[in-house]
Amino acid sequence: MNRLLIILPILIFTACTTHPHSDGRDRYIQAIEKHSAGDKQFAGVYENFEFRATILTTDVSRTVHERLSHIYDWSEEESQQKLDETMSELQEKTKIWLSFFTPDSKNDNLANKISIWKVYLHANGQRYEGRASKANKNFEEAKVLFPYHSRWATPYYVEFDVPTSQIETSSLKLVITGPLGRREVKFPTH
């Protein structure tokens, strides 16, 4: 009984420990989830691939920027410079952050020139072909920014040649297709 009285307060105090970057975490996660969608493709009981993606609208990009600024304690000047770079990019293209998993690593090749995958974004009656590149984020940073990302998935950025402002208020559909299957998801409109 005495042991229980000693252990119980320890368990209570450790359960109340917060994540070092928990400030505004719930609000941040809601903002990311609000602009995310994903799906899985199976062949019988075998999973061919799965993905979850976040459309990096102007608002989402600002939210991610604020989170990074908080995590890395950027100065006002550094933060403003990075935000300006991000907003400038959005004037030329649309980006999606993609967490992609396939059980066979040779099929995880979205960024290769000879990829077995095609990624398309449908908006305003147009189809835009995406160019994938591996996101240069370590797992911990990717997980903090996109909480649905798992250790088994590969993080990618997919870019489309259309300014974000032209499509971010449209109904958007993301299509990932290849010899292992085709999945499409609609991003929630706001």
Order of alpha helices (4+ residues) and beta strands (2+ residues): alpha-alpha-beta-beta-alpha-alpha-beta-beta-beta-beta-alpha-beta-alpha-beta-beta
